[in-house]
Amino acid sequence: MNIRLLAIGKTDDKALQTLIDDYTKRLSFYIKFDLELIPDIKNVKNLSEVQQKEKEGELILSKLSATDQMILLDENGATYSSIGFADYLQKKMNAGIKTLVFVIGGPYGFSEAVYKKAQGKVSLSSMTFSHQMVRLFVIEQLYRGFTILRNEPYHHQ
């Protein structure tokens, strides 16, 4: 299985980008992983929230192939412990999914079209985090999940 993370916008914070790069490298020892950034929409001041979500949604959907399984990072999604998330990943691998795509939306969330196309939603927390930080948290949890599946000492009970 391949895992992709799609996110709107770039990471401006160099320290945060260094951590993202570090965990991306660590994760690559376990699975093929790609982080793909979708450029911010231009002239958002002239768009309503709905219009911005629709434009971002079109860009997100254009990055998917017919066989991809899309999971949204959404505050109303299922919540997991780290061990539960590792089990979730194992079930996805056992299901024979070729590419699992996690998606971090823009500041207003996702369009209805994206919600309709999604095969699931996962919440990292009921707290709100910056979209840039969520990238790090998702990648770190993916890494943690694979270390748990391999019984490696990264995660402590």
C-alpha positions in Angstrom: 0.0 0.0 0.0 1.1 3.6 -0.7 0.1 6.5 1.5 -0.3 10.0 0.3 -1.0 13.2 2.3 -2.7 16.0 0.4 -2.7 19.4 2.0 -3.7 22.9 1.0 -0.9 25.5 1.1 2.7 25.4 2.0 4.5 25.3 5.4 6.0 28.6 6.1 7.7 27.7 9.4 11.2 26.3 8.8 11.4 24.5 12.1 8.1 22.8 11.5 9.2 21.9 7.9 12.4 20.3 9.3 10.3 18.1 11.6 7.9 17.2 8.8 10.9 16.3 6.6 12.4 14.2 9.5 9.2 12.2 10.0 8.6 11.8 6.3 12.1 10.3 6.0 11.5 8.0 9.0 8.1 6.9 7.6 9.7 6.0 4.2 11.5 3.0 5.8 8.1 1.4 6.4 5.9 2.4 3.4 5.9 4.5 0.3 4.7 7.9 1.4 4.3 11.2 -0.4 3.3 14.6 0.9 1.7 16.7 -1.9 0.9 20.3 -1.3 -1.8 22.0 -3.3 -1.1 25.7 -3.8 -3.3 28.2 -2.0 -6.2 29.6 -4.0 -5.4 33.1 -5.4 -7.6 36.1 -4.6 -9.5 34.4 -1.8 -10.6 37.8 -0.5 -13.0 37.9 -3.5 -14.5 34.5 -2.6 -17.1 33.4 -0.1 -16.3 30.5 2.3 -18.4 28.2 0.1 -16.6 29.3 -3.1 -13.2 28.8 -1.5 -14.1 25.3 -0.3 -15.5 24.4 -3.8 -12.3 25.6 -5.6 -10.1 23.7 -3.1 -12.4 20.7 -3.5 -11.9 20.7 -7.2 -8.1 20.8 -6.8 -8.3 18.0 -4.2 -10.5 15.7 -6.4 -8.2 16.4 -9.4 -5.3 14.8 -7.5 -7.1 11.5 -7.0 -7.2 8.4 -9.2 -10.2 6.1 -9.4 -8.6 3.5 -7.2 -7.5 5.8 -4.4 -9.2 5.6 -1.1 -9.6 9.1 0.4 -9.8 9.7 4.1 -10.4 13.3 5.3 -8.7 14.7 8.4 -11.9 16.2 9.9 -12.9 17.4 13.4 -16.0 15.2 13.1 -14.1 12.0 12.1 -13.5 8.9 14.0 -10.9 9.2 16.9 -8.3 6.6 17.7 -5.6 5.9 20.2 -2.2 5.4 18.6 -2.7 1.7 18.9 -6.2 1.9 17.4 -4.8 4.0 14.5 -2.1 1.3 13.9 -4.9 -1.3 13.8 -6.8 1.0 11.4 -3.7 1.1 9.1 -3.3 -2.7 9.3 -7.0 -3.2 8.2 -6.5 -0.9 5.3 -3.4 -2.8 4.2 -5.2 -6.1 4.7 -8.1 -4.8 2.5 -5.6 -4.6 -0.5 -6.0 -0.8 -0.9 -3.4 0.4 -3.4 -3.2 4.0 -2.3 -4.6 5.5 0.9 -4.9 9.3 0.6 -5.3 11.4 3.7 -6.5 15.0 3.0 -6.1 18.1 5.1 -8.5 20.8 3.8 -8.2 24.5 3.8 -9.2 26.9 6.6 -12.9 26.3 6.1 -12.9 22.6 5.7 -14.1 20.6 2.7 -16.7 21.1 -0.1 -19.7 18.8 -0.3 -18.2 17.1 -3.4 -15.1 16.1 -1.3 -17.3 14.8 1.5 -19.3 12.7 -0.9 -16.2 11.2 -2.5 -14.5 10.4 0.8 -14.4 6.9 2.1 -13.9 8.0 5.7 -13.0 10.7 8.2 -10.4 10.7 11.0 -10.1 13.3 13.7 -6.7 13.8 15.4 -8.3 15.7 18.3 -11.3 17.7 19.3 -8.8 20.6 19.7 -8.1 22.9 16.8 -4.5 23.0 15.3 -3.0 25.0 12.5 -3.1 23.2 9.2 0.7 23.3 9.1 0.9 21.5 12.5 -1.6 18.9 11.5 0.7 17.8 8.7 3.4 17.0 11.2 0.9 15.3 13.6 -0.5 13.1 10.8 3.0 12.0 9.5 4.2 11.4 13.1 1.1 9.2 13.8 1.6 7.3 10.6 5.2 6.7 11.6 4.1 5.7 15.2 1.5 3.4 13.7 4.0 1.5 11.7 6.5 1.2 14.6 3.6 -0.2 16.7 2.8 -2.7 14.0 6.4 -3.8 13.9 6.6 -4.0 17.7 9.4 -1.4 17.7 10.2 0.5 20.9 9.2 4.0 19.6 5.7 3.8 21.3 5.5 3.2 25.1 2.4 1.9 26.8 
